[in-house]
Amino acid sequence: MDPFAKAVPNRPKTVRETEAEVVNTLDKAERHAKIDHRQALTGDVRANTNLKIGLSAFLCVLISGWFIGLFWLIGDYFRQMATLGIEIPSSVMLALIGAGSGVIGLMGYILKGVFKSN
């Protein structure tokens, strides 16, 4: 006596598919699953690449804006010092070089982390 016979109301009396048909159906389903998996991976790689491109563009715009603002402020400072007739201290020049190299180094560090290879 089958205890699960009542749980399946329309149980077929005979099996209509042969073993070869079942294997063929499973092989076809496996091929479709592999194709779907490859398409999902391709979409993921494409989305990841687009994110990296967007981040790189954003960093370039951000760094360019930072340098434009820095040079504008330094140029204004130099004009004021020239108007007053005061010599520009060497510490200002060192700070300008340090700030520029620090920001470029930070951008390089961020982009290296974004585009690291396995």
Z-matrix of the N, CA and C atoms (Angstrom, degrees):
N
C 1 1.450
C 2 1.531 1 108.17
N 3 1.296 2 114.42 1 129.71
C 4 1.458 3 121.12 2 -178.67
C 5 1.525 4 108.86 3 -90.82
N 6 1.369 5 118.35 4 117.75
C 7 1.475 6 119.36 5 -178.35
C 8 1.526 7 112.49 6 -70.37
N 9 1.321 8 118.16 7 -19.47
C 10 1.465 9 121.02 8 -178.19
C 11 1.521 10 112.81 9 -96.91
N 12 1.294 11 117.89 10 5.66
C 13 1.463 12 120.78 11 -177.09
C 14 1.522 13 111.81 12 -64.28
N 15 1.306 14 117.34 13 -34.63
C 16 1.463 15 120.35 14 -179.45
C 17 1.534 16 111.79 15 -76.21
N 18 1.357 17 117.87 16 -21.88
C 19 1.459 18 121.29 17 -178.15
C 20 1.523 19 111.78 18 -75.34
N 21 1.316 20 117.85 19 -21.67
C 22 1.459 21 121.92 20 179.51
C 23 1.522 22 107.65 21 -111.77
N 24 1.342 23 117.70 22 98.86
C 25 1.456 24 119.25 23 -173.25
C 26 1.541 25 113.85 24 -69.92
N 27 1.318 26 117.93 25 -36.42
C 28 1.463 27 119.96 26 -176.77
C 29 1.519 28 110.37 27 -112.47
N 30 1.273 29 116.22 28 58.48
C 31 1.449 30 121.17 29 -179.09
C 32 1.524 31 109.33 30 -72.69
N 33 1.353 32 116.97 31 130.45
C 34 1.461 33 117.92 32 -179.17
C 35 1.525 34 111.20 33 -68.83
N 36 1.310 35 114.35 34 146.97
C 37 1.467 36 119.31 35 -178.82
C 38 1.529 37 110.85 36 -76.16
N 39 1.353 38 116.04 37 -35.69
C 40 1.460 39 119.65 38 179.96
C 41 1.530 40 109.01 39 -134.36
N 42 1.313 41 115.94 40 160.27
C 43 1.452 42 121.31 41 176.63
C 44 1.520 43 107.40 42 -86.14
N 45 1.331 44 116.13 43 126.44
C 46 1.462 45 120.12 44 -175.04
C 47 1.522 46 112.27 45 -91.06
N 48 1.323 47 118.51 46 -23.13
C 49 1.452 48 121.36 47 -176.63
C 50 1.518 49 110.70 48 -95.96
N 51 1.322 50 115.88 49 142.68
C 52 1.456 51 119.72 50 175.89
C 53 1.523 52 108.69 51 -85.25
N 54 1.307 53 115.56 52 169.14
C 55 1.463 54 120.23 53 -179.29
C 56 1.529 55 110.54 54 -64.09
N 57 1.296 56 118.75 55 -37.73
C 58 1.468 57 122.61 56 179.26
C 59 1.525 58 110.45 57 -64.18
N 60 1.323 59 117.94 58 -39.77
C 61 1.470 60 120.89 59 178.29
C 62 1.524 61 111.14 60 -66.10
N 63 1.319 62 116.92 61 -39.32
C 64 1.462 63 120.86 62 178.77
C 65 1.524 64 110.13 63 -65.21
N 66 1.334 65 117.14 64 -44.21
C 67 1.469 66 121.10 65 179.11
C 68 1.520 67 109.75 66 -63.85
N 69 1.326 68 117.43 67 -42.24
C 70 1.467 69 121.06 68 178.80
C 71 1.532 70 110.83 69 -62.29
N 72 1.318 71 117.01 70 -42.01
C 73 1.460 72 121.13 71 178.67
C 74 1.536 73 110.62 72 -64.20
N 75 1.324 74 116.43 73 -42.24
C 76 1.463 75 120.16 74 178.81
C 77 1.526 76 110.94 75 -66.25
N 78 1.334 77 117.81 76 -40.93
C 79 1.461 78 120.69 77 177.85
C 80 1.522 79 110.85 78 -62.91
N 81 1.311 80 116.71 79 -41.22
C 82 1.468 81 120.51 80 179.09
C 83 1.524 82 110.43 81 -65.04
N 84 1.335 83 117.01 82 -41.75
C 85 1.463 84 120.63 83 178.32
C 86 1.524 85 110.66 84 -65.42
N 87 1.331 86 117.15 85 -37.29
C 88 1.464 87 120.37 86 178.54
C 89 1.521 88 110.65 87 -67.04
N 90 1.324 89 117.91 88 -40.99
C 91 1.465 90 121.02 89 177.53
C 92 1.528 91 110.67 90 -62.47
N 93 1.328 92 116.32 91 -43.60
C 94 1.470 93 119.60 92 178.07
C 95 1.527 94 111.19 93 -63.59
N 96 1.325 95 117.02 94 -39.21
C 97 1.463 96 120.08 95 178.59
C 98 1.527 97 111.14 96 -64.75
N 99 1.347 98 117.11 97 -39.86
C 100 1.465 99 119.83 98 178.10
C 101 1.527 100 111.03 99 -66.01
N 102 1.317 101 117.00 100 -40.32
C 103 1.465 102 120.56 101 178.13
C 104 1.523 103 110.18 102 -63.99
N 105 1.325 104 117.00 103 -44.82
C 106 1.466 105 120.44 104 178.26
C 107 1.527 106 111.14 105 -61.90
N 108 1.333 107 116.16 106 -38.54
C 109 1.468 108 120.28 107 179.24
C 110 1.525 109 110.55 108 -65.10
N 111 1.335 110 117.15 109 -43.94
C 112 1.468 111 120.55 110 178.53
C 113 1.522 112 111.00 111 -63.46
N 114 1.319 113 116.84 112 -40.33
C 115 1.467 114 119.52 113 178.48
C 116 1.520 115 111.18 114 -64.74
N 117 1.318 116 116.99 115 -38.18
C 118 1.467 117 120.23 116 178.06
C 119 1.530 118 110.54 117 -66.11
N 120 1.330 119 116.98 118 -41.35
C 121 1.461 120 119.90 119 178.02
C 122 1.521 121 111.24 120 -64.75
N 123 1.328 122 116.39 121 -40.71
C 124 1.467 123 119.91 122 178.61
C 125 1.522 124 110.49 123 -63.37
N 126 1.322 125 117.46 124 -42.99
C 127 1.463 126 120.78 125 177.39
C 128 1.511 127 112.15 126 -63.16
N 129 1.336 128 116.36 127 -37.64
C 130 1.464 129 120.36 128 178.85
C 131 1.523 130 110.87 129 -66.95
N 132 1.323 131 116.88 130 -43.20
C 133 1.466 132 120.54 131 178.76
C 134 1.525 133 110.05 132 -64.33
N 135 1.329 134 116.71 133 -41.19
C 136 1.470 135 120.37 134 179.49
C 137 1.533 136 110.59 135 -63.62
N 138 1.327 137 116.96 136 -43.83
C 139 1.467 138 120.25 137 179.31
C 140 1.526 139 110.57 138 -65.11
N 141 1.336 140 117.02 139 -39.77
C 142 1.454 141 120.84 140 179.02
C 143 1.531 142 110.75 141 -64.91
N 144 1.330 143 116.39 142 -40.32
C 145 1.462 144 120.22 143 177.95
C 146 1.522 145 110.77 144 -64.18
N 147 1.329 146 117.00 145 -42.22
C 148 1.469 147 120.29 146 178.13
C 149 1.526 148 111.39 147 -63.16
N 150 1.331 149 117.03 148 -37.58
C 151 1.466 150 119.76 149 177.13
C 152 1.527 151 111.03 150 -65.38
N 153 1.330 152 116.98 151 -40.61
C 154 1.465 153 120.17 152 179.07
C 155 1.524 154 110.87 153 -65.50
N 156 1.327 155 116.77 154 -40.69
C 157 1.468 156 119.95 155 178.17
C 158 1.525 157 110.18 156 -63.57
N 159 1.335 158 116.76 157 -43.62
C 160 1.464 159 120.27 158 178.47
C 161 1.514 160 112.31 159 -62.98
N 162 1.337 161 116.68 160 -41.96
C 163 1.464 162 120.23 161 178.98
C 164 1.526 163 111.08 162 -65.49
N 165 1.322 164 116.54 163 -40.61
C 166 1.469 165 119.73 164 178.52
C 167 1.524 166 110.93 165 -63.75
N 168 1.316 167 116.80 166 -44.29
C 169 1.468 168 119.97 167 178.86
C 170 1.522 169 110.64 168 -62.72
N 171 1.343 170 116.70 169 -42.26
C 172 1.456 171 120.32 170 178.98
C 173 1.528 172 111.06 171 -62.32
N 174 1.331 173 116.65 172 -42.76
C 175 1.466 174 119.62 173 178.78
C 176 1.520 175 111.38 174 -64.60
N 177 1.327 176 117.33 175 -39.63
C 178 1.472 177 119.55 176 178.72
C 179 1.526 178 111.02 177 -64.34
N 180 1.325 179 116.89 178 -41.65
C 181 1.464 180 120.05 179 177.99
C 182 1.525 181 110.42 180 -66.23
N 183 1.321 182 116.48 181 -42.02
C 184 1.464 183 120.82 182 -179.64
C 185 1.529 184 111.23 183 -63.84
N 186 1.308 185 117.05 184 -45.71
C 187 1.463 186 120.42 185 -179.76
C 188 1.527 187 110.37 186 -67.68
N 189 1.337 188 116.51 187 -40.43
C 190 1.472 189 119.05 188 177.86
C 191 1.523 190 110.74 189 -61.79
N 192 1.314 191 116.93 190 -43.95
C 193 1.462 192 120.39 191 177.07
C 194 1.514 193 112.08 192 -62.60
N 195 1.335 194 116.27 193 -38.50
C 196 1.462 195 119.44 194 179.56
C 197 1.525 196 110.16 195 -64.64
N 198 1.332 197 116.46 196 -45.21
C 199 1.469 198 119.46 197 -179.99
C 200 1.523 199 111.79 198 -66.86
N 201 1.320 200 117.95 199 -38.96
C 202 1.469 201 120.13 200 177.58
C 203 1.528 202 109.73 201 -61.58
N 204 1.330 203 116.68 202 -45.99
C 205 1.467 204 119.96 203 177.74
C 206 1.513 205 112.19 204 -63.37
N 207 1.334 206 117.11 205 -41.52
C 208 1.463 207 120.86 206 179.72
C 209 1.522 208 110.44 207 -63.04
N 210 1.327 209 117.25 208 -48.26
C 211 1.462 210 119.84 209 -178.92
C 212 1.521 211 111.84 210 -67.81
N 213 1.322 212 117.11 211 -31.91
C 214 1.459 213 119.60 212 176.64
C 215 1.536 214 109.76 213 -65.37
N 216 1.340 215 116.22 214 -46.86
C 217 1.467 216 119.76 215 179.58
C 218 1.531 217 111.91 216 -66.21
N 219 1.307 218 117.44 217 -40.70
C 220 1.467 219 120.43 218 178.46
C 221 1.523 220 110.16 219 -66.61
N 222 1.345 221 116.75 220 -40.48
C 223 1.464 222 119.54 221 177.03
C 224 1.517 223 111.56 222 -62.11
N 225 1.326 224 116.58 223 -40.63
C 226 1.461 225 120.72 224 176.65
C 227 1.530 226 110.72 225 -63.62
N 228 1.327 227 115.89 226 -40.86
C 229 1.468 228 120.93 227 178.03
C 230 1.530 229 110.08 228 -63.14
N 231 1.334 230 116.59 229 -44.89
C 232 1.469 231 119.85 230 179.40
C 233 1.528 232 111.33 231 -63.10
N 234 1.333 233 116.99 232 -39.99
C 235 1.473 234 119.83 233 178.32
C 236 1.534 235 110.69 234 -63.69
N 237 1.320 236 116.86 235 -42.47
C 238 1.463 237 119.49 236 178.26
C 239 1.529 238 111.46 237 -63.40
N 240 1.316 239 116.58 238 -41.86
C 241 1.470 240 119.90 239 179.50
C 242 1.531 241 110.58 240 -66.56
N 243 1.348 242 117.04 241 -37.31
C 244 1.458 243 120.08 242 178.90
C 245 1.524 244 110.19 243 -69.18
N 246 1.345 245 117.01 244 -37.29
C 247 1.459 246 120.68 245 178.01
C 248 1.523 247 110.93 246 -64.96
N 249 1.319 248 116.93 247 -40.13
C 250 1.461 249 121.10 248 179.50
C 251 1.531 250 112.29 249 -79.07
N 252 1.321 251 116.84 250 -14.32
C 253 1.463 252 119.79 251 179.95
C 254 1.507 253 113.21 252 77.61
N 255 1.330 254 117.34 253 23.38
C 256 1.465 255 121.57 254 -178.92
C 257 1.535 256 108.17 255 -100.14
N 258 1.324 257 115.88 256 140.87
C 259 1.458 258 120.26 257 178.18
C 260 1.532 259 109.48 258 -72.94
N 261 1.309 260 115.98 259 142.15
C 262 1.478 261 120.99 260 -179.86
C 263 1.522 262 108.18 261 -76.59
N 264 1.330 263 117.23 262 126.70
C 265 1.468 264 119.70 263 -178.74
C 266 1.534 265 111.60 264 -66.68
N 267 1.316 266 115.56 265 150.52
C 268 1.463 267 119.84 266 179.48
C 269 1.530 268 111.62 267 -68.03
N 270 1.323 269 117.66 268 -25.52
C 271 1.465 270 120.38 269 179.10
C 272 1.526 271 111.49 270 -65.11
N 273 1.344 272 116.60 271 -31.01
C 274 1.468 273 119.96 272 177.38
C 275 1.521 274 109.63 273 -67.50
N 276 1.317 275 116.89 274 -42.35
C 277 1.462 276 120.15 275 179.11
C 278 1.531 277 111.02 276 -65.25
N 279 1.337 278 116.54 277 -40.64
C 280 1.465 279 119.82 278 177.86
C 281 1.528 280 111.16 279 -65.52
N 282 1.322 281 116.83 280 -38.98
C 283 1.464 282 120.24 281 177.62
C 284 1.518 283 110.92 282 -64.96
N 285 1.327 284 117.55 283 -38.69
C 286 1.470 285 121.52 284 178.30
C 287 1.521 286 110.79 285 -63.17
N 288 1.333 287 116.69 286 -46.19
C 289 1.468 288 120.66 287 178.99
C 290 1.526 289 110.64 288 -65.46
N 291 1.317 290 117.18 289 -41.74
C 292 1.466 291 121.08 290 179.88
C 293 1.513 292 112.57 291 -65.84
N 294 1.332 293 116.07 292 -41.82
C 295 1.469 294 119.05 293 179.72
C 296 1.518 295 110.60 294 -66.01
N 297 1.313 296 116.98 295 -42.09
C 298 1.469 297 119.83 296 179.84
C 299 1.511 298 112.41 297 -64.35
N 300 1.320 299 116.70 298 -45.73
C 301 1.471 300 119.14 299 -179.23
C 302 1.528 301 111.34 300 -69.86
N 303 1.318 302 117.00 301 -34.29
C 304 1.464 303 119.63 302 177.66
C 305 1.518 304 112.58 303 -64.25
N 306 1.319 305 116.44 304 -41.80
C 307 1.462 306 120.14 305 -179.59
C 308 1.525 307 110.49 306 -70.50
N 309 1.322 308 117.42 307 -39.82
C 310 1.466 309 119.84 308 177.18
C 311 1.523 310 110.30 309 -64.66
N 312 1.321 311 117.54 310 -40.66
C 313 1.460 312 120.89 311 176.93
C 314 1.522 313 112.23 312 -63.31
N 315 1.321 314 116.87 313 -40.30
C 316 1.465 315 120.64 314 177.95
C 317 1.520 316 110.93 315 -64.10
N 318 1.326 317 117.04 316 -42.53
C 319 1.461 318 120.31 317 177.84
C 320 1.527 319 110.27 318 -62.47
N 321 1.319 320 117.20 319 -43.11
C 322 1.464 321 120.47 320 178.22
C 323 1.513 322 112.08 321 -63.00
N 324 1.318 323 117.31 322 -39.78
C 325 1.464 324 121.32 323 178.49
C 326 1.528 325 111.33 324 -64.18
N 327 1.319 326 116.80 325 -42.84
C 328 1.474 327 120.97 326 179.86
C 329 1.529 328 109.74 327 -65.79
N 330 1.325 329 117.04 328 -46.79
C 331 1.474 330 119.35 329 -179.11
C 332 1.523 331 111.67 330 -66.94
N 333 1.310 332 117.89 331 -33.10
C 334 1.467 333 120.29 332 175.93
C 335 1.532 334 110.06 333 -64.31
N 336 1.308 335 117.16 334 -39.28
C 337 1.456 336 120.30 335 176.79
C 338 1.506 337 113.36 336 -68.38
N 339 1.330 338 116.55 337 -34.16
C 340 1.468 339 120.52 338 179.96
C 341 1.522 340 110.62 339 -71.24
N 342 1.325 341 117.45 340 -40.99
C 343 1.459 342 121.26 341 -174.04
C 344 1.521 343 112.80 342 -104.90
N 345 1.318 344 117.65 343 31.21
C 346 1.459 345 118.86 344 179.44
C 347 1.523 346 109.68 345 -68.71
N 348 1.316 347 114.86 346 148.44
C 349 1.475 348 119.78 347 179.80
C 350 1.514 349 108.63 348 -109.31
N 351 1.314 350 114.45 349 152.55
C 352 1.469 351 119.42 350 -178.27
C 353 1.504 352 110.13 351 -88.42
